[in-house]
Amino acid sequence: MLPSSSPFLEVSHLKVYFPVFTGIFHRHSGDIRAIDDISFMIPEGKTLGLLGESGSGKTTIGRTLLKLIKPTSGEIFYKGHNIGIMSESTFHPWRKEIQMIFQDPHSSLNPKLRISSIIGESLEVHFPKMSLSERQDRTASLLTQVGLKKEVISRYPHELSGGERQRVSIARALGVEPKFLICDEPVSALDVSIQAQIINLLQDLQEELGLTMLFISHDVALLKHLSDSVVVLHHGKIVESGPTSQVLHHPQDLYTKTLLASVPNTIFKK
């Protein structure tokens, strides 16, 4: 365990390799190095942006922090506790503190369940003493908190727009009172006009609830607007990191410069 002065989240020399097997004997012929020895930290209440192209390893990092993917090696410290080596049963009390908002709200919500059940089932798992009526009241309150009408509680996901479904996803994540939100391209599947609404909602919730966030995106403009600091990924490695203004206005690495060169200069104007 790290001392109490340790960062809210610290990742140290994290590696995630996926083995490759070939031939009729299914022999191990190599590894796909999805994450290759990366380290970073996030102070409490701040937002770190993960920037990179598709396949750079951004989503793998998010899923590994949530323990959906087992790391090959390295350490993940959350509030001083090395959660990377915890068993699922040991990690369970911490799971409600670390929640993820996925890229596609359509596929991340069970189409066979009403919104009341989608949000209510997570409350039932993490707050088993909560009664049915209390879960229903909590669900209605959460929907209001993310800007939805209470009537949504009885609908199915296919009856909602993309923006509304993503608001339901956010409500579901907030229901278990998380401290750390991993946002994996949460607006890339939405119309531009709706993207701004969701981003503003996340910022308001962060300020209101004191959330710490990891925001995964390939969108430079979004990270410029949202992030306190940025980590640039390329083929599973960190090529550059630092305060957002420093990385985006004064990039040092050639890959970062190439990435930013494809972005309209207007987003960098003050």
Secondary structure, DSSP 8 states (H G I E B T S, - for coil): ---TTS-SEEEEEEEEEEEEEETTTTEEEEEEEEEEEEEEEE-TT-EEEEE--TTSSHHHHHHHHTTSS--SEEEEEETTEEGGG--HHHHHHHHTTEEEE-S-HHHHS-TTS-HHHHHHHHHHHH-TT--HHHHHHHHHHHHHHTT--GGGGGS-GGGS-HHHHHHHHHHHHHHT--SEEEEESTTTTS-HHHHHHHHHHHHHHHHHHT-EEEEEES-HHHHHHH-SEEEEEETTEEEEEEEHHHHHHS--SHHHHHHHHTS-GGGG--
